[in-house]
Amino acid sequence: MNLFSVQFYHVIFLSLAITLPTTSLSLAHEPLAPKIYDTKATNFLDSFFEGLSELEIGLSNASNNVVEYFQEMFHAPSHTTPKYKYDVTLVGFVNFADGIGRHPILFKECIGDNAKINFLSTRDISPDIEDLQLGLPRLRPGHPEDIGAISILTDILADKALNLYTKVPNSLIKVAYTMFESTRIPDNWVHILNHKFDMAVVPDHFLVNVFKHCGVKIPVFVLPLPLLLQDFMKIRQRPVARKPFVFGTSGGFWKRKNHIKVLEAFIAEFGNRSDVQLKLHGRFGEESVIKEIVEKIKKYNLTNVELIVKPFNWEEYLAFFKSLDCYVFLSMGEGFSITPREALAAGKPCILTNNTAQTTICNTGTVRVVPSNIPVPAFYDCHYDNNCLQDSDESQIENFLELGQHGFLDHLNRDDYLLMKSANIGFQFDCSTHDAREAMRDVYENYSFYNLKAKEGREWVKQYLYKNLSSKYVSLVKPRSIVLGQENIIGDNFLMTDSKALYEKYRELLGMHNN
């Protein structure tokens, strides 16, 4: 019942008090007693209140139509909205050296002073460490007024040990900035997204089809990560390769990063030649991967391979890229792929596998592409439990084929095939040592050609600078206009969605900003 209805009832009851007999009116408000039941009075009241109810509904609808008309004229919010102290609450953890831990920093820098932002931590990290790197006020526990109008989760949604999505506060709009490195996201992610968030935002177009294919119903938008490329672009691009020629790769020592395949291809092509070197870097990772690399270096008595297992500071990280003639990244699966973009910003020729989100870079024509079509089940211990695997049909094979890959079953060994059938897991993609070796030889022998390609790549990668993405990040939290359309797009000054529910929430958000 709106305010108009309440006032209308006040007028009607005042009229009743004047016109109705006192006895009849009292019977309408007291428990009915059969022996003193005034049939005429009661029937009159029943008919009267029934008609009154219909009249109230009609008048209420009419008043609402009038209100909505004036709201449309003057862009007023559709109903009373709480005023939020903050525009945005970033939800995640802060660690500049970690890809996902850098997300809150990147969001803050891109949004800048265009919105008022605070922060809610998802991990057990010392506040002093996070606050020093991020520099945002924290959402105080027990203070609902600190909750931002929009909350953006920048950490993982959940795994077996953590349900980080539950930390997202009850904002008007809940955003999951998320990604995955295979052709399928975990099943629980689908449920979480559909029931706990208003929209998903991913860094690459590859993931839109993956999320939809897995059953995500909420709108999925693309918003690339902004990257700290300025210092890389200051590195002078060498006109010719140095002697010895240096290949290199950097990434956590996880199996999917494929350090071992890089090493195997290098050994097969160059052996222990003194005029060619390889640098393998990672902050940390799986001990089994590091151990295998060490054993291969010893087995072949390699003096031209440097294994670096330590976190670099920023200057060391830049010096690493500066020391390279060619960056080799044979990853089996990426949700965005940062280091190849950094290598291109440094003007370095790149050798990349053509799979998952990395296809975006490969399709530019600025890198040496390695075919990557050997499927590997993307089994993550943190997401899947062997004890919980259950038999399923071969629908996953059909689903995977719909993503445009063909002929992959020939490459699967029996164990991988059974694992693939036993759980709802996606795929990543390996390359052959032969193809990787051939690519290394090609860049080594045709350096001038690929150096020119890298120069083109240096221009292409500028789109990921803060200044070129900032307007889109602002449109996520404070769009100048909201459009109900056929697609989900974050533009430089607008946001379009095919979701009526999300559209209405953004209209409410715009109403708050316009007040």
KADAJO-V363929 format. One record per backbone hydrogen bond with DSSP energy under -1.0 kcal/mol. CO is the residue of the C=O (numbers start at 1). NH is the residue of the N-H. If there is no record, write none. Layout:
co=CO nh=NH
co=CO nh=NH
//
This chain:
co=2 nh=6
co=3 nh=7
co=4 nh=8
co=5 nh=9
co=6 nh=10
co=7 nh=11
co=8 nh=12
co=9 nh=13
co=10 nh=14
co=11 nh=15
co=12 nh=16
co=13 nh=17
co=14 nh=18
co=15 nh=19
co=16 nh=20
co=21 nh=25
co=22 nh=26
co=23 nh=27
co=24 nh=28
co=26 nh=29
co=33 nh=36
co=34 nh=37
co=37 nh=39
co=38 nh=42
co=39 nh=43
co=40 nh=44
co=41 nh=45
co=42 nh=46
co=43 nh=47
co=44 nh=48
co=45 nh=49
co=46 nh=50
co=47 nh=51
co=48 nh=52
co=49 nh=53
co=50 nh=54
co=51 nh=55
co=52 nh=56
co=53 nh=57
co=54 nh=58
co=55 nh=59
co=56 nh=60
co=57 nh=61
co=58 nh=62
co=59 nh=63
co=60 nh=64
co=61 nh=65
co=62 nh=66
co=63 nh=67
co=64 nh=68
co=65 nh=69
co=66 nh=70
co=67 nh=71
co=68 nh=72
co=69 nh=73
co=70 nh=74
co=71 nh=76
co=86 nh=149
co=87 nh=150
co=88 nh=118
co=89 nh=152
co=90 nh=120
co=91 nh=154
co=92 nh=122
co=95 nh=98
co=101 nh=95
co=102 nh=106
co=103 nh=107
co=104 nh=108
co=105 nh=109
co=106 nh=110
co=107 nh=111
co=108 nh=112
co=111 nh=114
co=116 nh=87
co=116 nh=88
co=118 nh=90
co=119 nh=139
co=120 nh=92
co=123 nh=125
co=126 nh=130
co=127 nh=131
co=128 nh=132
co=129 nh=133
co=130 nh=134
co=131 nh=135
co=137 nh=119
co=140 nh=143
co=143 nh=146
co=144 nh=147
co=149 nh=173
co=150 nh=89
co=151 nh=175
co=152 nh=91
co=153 nh=177
co=157 nh=165
co=162 nh=159
co=163 nh=166
co=164 nh=167
co=165 nh=168
co=169 nh=171
co=173 nh=151
co=174 nh=198
co=174 nh=199
co=175 nh=153
co=176 nh=201
co=186 nh=190
co=187 nh=191
co=188 nh=192
co=189 nh=193
co=190 nh=194
co=191 nh=195
co=192 nh=196
co=193 nh=197
co=199 nh=176
co=200 nh=221
co=201 nh=178
co=202 nh=223
co=204 nh=207
co=205 nh=208
co=206 nh=210
co=207 nh=211
co=208 nh=212
co=209 nh=213
co=210 nh=214
co=211 nh=216
co=212 nh=215
co=219 nh=200
co=221 nh=202
co=227 nh=229
co=229 nh=233
co=232 nh=235
co=245 nh=277
co=246 nh=325
co=246 nh=326
co=247 nh=279
co=248 nh=328
co=249 nh=281
co=252 nh=254
co=253 nh=286
co=254 nh=257
co=255 nh=258
co=256 nh=332
co=258 nh=262
co=259 nh=263
co=260 nh=264
co=261 nh=265
co=262 nh=266
co=263 nh=267
co=264 nh=268
co=265 nh=269
co=266 nh=270
co=267 nh=271
co=270 nh=273
co=275 nh=245
co=277 nh=247
co=278 nh=306
co=279 nh=249
co=280 nh=308
co=281 nh=251
co=282 nh=310
co=284 nh=253
co=286 nh=290
co=287 nh=291
co=288 nh=292
co=289 nh=293
co=290 nh=294
co=291 nh=295
co=292 nh=296
co=293 nh=297
co=294 nh=298
co=295 nh=299
co=296 nh=300
co=297 nh=302
co=304 nh=278
co=306 nh=280
co=308 nh=282
co=313 nh=317
co=314 nh=318
co=315 nh=319
co=316 nh=320
co=317 nh=321
co=318 nh=322
co=319 nh=323
co=321 nh=324
co=326 nh=248
co=327 nh=351
co=329 nh=353
co=332 nh=429
co=334 nh=357
co=338 nh=342
co=339 nh=343
co=340 nh=344
co=341 nh=345
co=342 nh=346
co=343 nh=348
co=344 nh=347
co=349 nh=327
co=350 nh=368
co=351 nh=329
co=352 nh=370
co=353 nh=355
co=355 nh=358
co=356 nh=359
co=357 nh=360
co=358 nh=362
co=359 nh=363
co=361 nh=364
co=362 nh=365
co=368 nh=352
co=370 nh=354
co=374 nh=430
co=376 nh=428
co=377 nh=379
co=380 nh=383
co=380 nh=384
co=382 nh=160
co=385 nh=388
co=386 nh=389
co=394 nh=398
co=395 nh=399
co=396 nh=400
co=397 nh=401
co=398 nh=402
co=400 nh=403
co=401 nh=404
co=408 nh=411
co=413 nh=417
co=414 nh=418
co=415 nh=419
co=416 nh=420
co=417 nh=421
co=418 nh=422
co=422 nh=390
co=423 nh=425
co=426 nh=378
co=427 nh=183
co=428 nh=376
co=430 nh=374
co=432 nh=436
co=433 nh=437
co=434 nh=438
co=435 nh=439
co=436 nh=440
co=437 nh=441
co=438 nh=442
co=439 nh=443
co=440 nh=444
co=441 nh=445
co=442 nh=446
co=446 nh=450
co=447 nh=451
co=448 nh=452
co=449 nh=453
co=450 nh=454
co=451 nh=455
co=452 nh=456
co=453 nh=457
co=454 nh=458
co=455 nh=459
co=456 nh=460
co=457 nh=461
co=459 nh=462
co=460 nh=463
co=461 nh=464
co=462 nh=465
co=464 nh=227
co=465 nh=468
co=466 nh=469
co=466 nh=470
co=469 nh=473
co=470 nh=474
co=471 nh=475
co=472 nh=476
co=473 nh=477
co=474 nh=478
co=481 nh=495
co=483 nh=497
co=489 nh=496
co=494 nh=491
co=495 nh=483
co=496 nh=489
co=497 nh=485
co=499 nh=503
co=500 nh=504
co=501 nh=505
co=502 nh=506
co=503 nh=507
co=504 nh=508
co=505 nh=509
co=506 nh=510
co=507 nh=511
co=508 nh=512
co=509 nh=513
co=510 nh=514
//
